[in-house]
Amino acid sequence: MIVTLTDETFAATVRTSDRPVVVDFWAEWCPPCHALSRTLGELAEEFGDRLLVAELDVEDNPVATQTYGVRAMPTLVLFRDGEVIATMVGNRPKSVLRETLRGVLAAA
């Protein structure tokens, strides 16, 4: 399951999570964002409770978008203990995302 974030819920969700979080900064007008969203949905099911997968619409949530320096979509920002540990810009194959997320979980 993918959790939908807003500027208002971002800090409470991401900074207090007891598991790693990947946030997908996306926009409705962005075709690669839609493809990535489908992939992240599948990976969210695969990783289950070990990882929190979230999305944030950049058009409706400028504060978080600016705070994390997001300038291109899609952008994935990975957090552990509320701190940014990695950023990826652009769509990636599912296999690459899976291995990246496995690495994040292994280091947790």
C-alpha positions as CSV (number, residue, x, y, z in Angstrom):
1,M,0.0,0.0,0.0
2,I,1.2,3.5,-0.8
3,V,0.5,6.3,1.7
4,T,-0.4,9.7,0.3
5,L,1.4,12.5,2.0
6,T,0.7,16.3,2.1
7,D,2.7,19.2,3.4
8,E,0.7,18.9,6.6
9,T,1.3,15.1,7.2
10,F,4.8,14.8,5.8
11,A,6.8,15.4,9.0
12,A,4.6,13.4,11.3
13,T,4.7,10.4,8.9
14,V,8.3,10.4,7.6
15,R,10.2,11.7,10.6
16,T,8.5,9.4,13.1
17,S,8.4,6.2,11.1
18,D,10.0,3.2,12.8
19,R,10.9,1.8,9.4
20,P,12.7,3.2,6.3
21,V,10.5,5.4,4.1
22,V,10.6,6.0,0.3
23,V,8.7,9.1,-0.8
24,D,7.8,9.4,-4.5
25,F,7.6,13.1,-5.4
26,W,5.3,13.1,-8.5
27,A,3.0,15.2,-10.7
28,E,-0.2,14.3,-12.5
29,W,1.2,15.7,-15.8
30,C,4.3,13.5,-15.7
31,P,4.0,10.2,-17.7
32,P,7.2,8.6,-16.1
33,C,5.6,9.3,-12.7
34,H,2.6,7.1,-13.5
35,A,4.8,4.3,-14.6
36,L,6.9,4.6,-11.4
37,S,3.8,4.7,-9.2
38,R,2.7,1.3,-10.6
39,T,6.2,-0.1,-9.9
40,L,6.3,1.3,-6.4
41,G,2.8,-0.1,-5.7
42,E,4.1,-3.6,-6.6
43,L,7.2,-3.1,-4.5
44,A,5.2,-1.8,-1.5
45,E,3.3,-5.1,-1.5
46,E,6.5,-7.1,-1.9
47,F,8.3,-5.4,1.0
48,G,5.2,-5.3,3.2
49,D,5.7,-3.9,6.7
50,R,9.5,-3.6,6.4
51,L,9.2,-0.4,4.3
52,L,6.8,2.6,4.1
53,V,6.2,3.7,0.5
54,A,4.6,7.1,0.2
55,E,3.7,9.6,-2.5
56,L,3.5,13.4,-2.6
57,D,2.0,15.4,-5.4
58,V,4.4,18.3,-6.0
59,E,1.7,20.6,-7.4
60,D,-0.4,20.5,-4.3
61,N,2.5,20.4,-1.8
62,P,5.1,23.0,-2.4
63,V,6.6,23.1,1.1
64,A,8.0,19.6,1.2
65,T,8.9,19.8,-2.5
66,Q,11.0,22.9,-1.9
67,T,12.4,21.6,1.5
68,Y,13.9,18.5,-0.2
69,G,15.1,20.4,-3.4
70,V,12.9,18.5,-5.8
71,R,13.1,20.0,-9.2
72,A,12.4,17.1,-11.6
73,M,9.8,14.4,-11.5
74,P,9.7,11.7,-10.6
75,T,12.1,12.0,-7.7
76,L,12.4,9.4,-5.0
77,V,13.8,10.4,-1.6
78,L,14.7,7.6,0.9
79,F,14.6,8.3,4.6
80,R,15.9,6.4,7.6
81,D,15.2,7.7,11.1
82,G,13.8,10.8,9.5
83,E,17.0,11.6,7.7
84,V,17.6,11.6,3.9
85,I,19.8,8.7,3.0
86,A,19.4,8.7,-0.8
87,T,17.8,10.5,-3.7
88,M,17.0,9.2,-7.2
89,V,15.7,11.3,-10.0
90,G,13.8,9.7,-12.9
91,N,12.1,6.4,-13.4
92,R,14.1,3.2,-12.8
93,P,13.5,-0.4,-13.7
94,K,11.8,-2.4,-11.0
95,S,14.8,-4.6,-10.6
96,V,17.0,-1.6,-9.8
97,L,14.5,-0.2,-7.4
98,R,14.2,-3.5,-5.7
99,E,17.9,-3.9,-5.2
100,T,18.2,-0.3,-3.9
101,L,15.4,-0.8,-1.4
102,R,16.9,-4.1,-0.3
103,G,20.2,-2.3,0.4
104,V,18.3,0.3,2.5
105,L,16.6,-2.4,4.5
106,A,19.8,-4.4,5.0
107,A,21.5,-1.3,6.4
108,A,18.6,-0.5,8.8
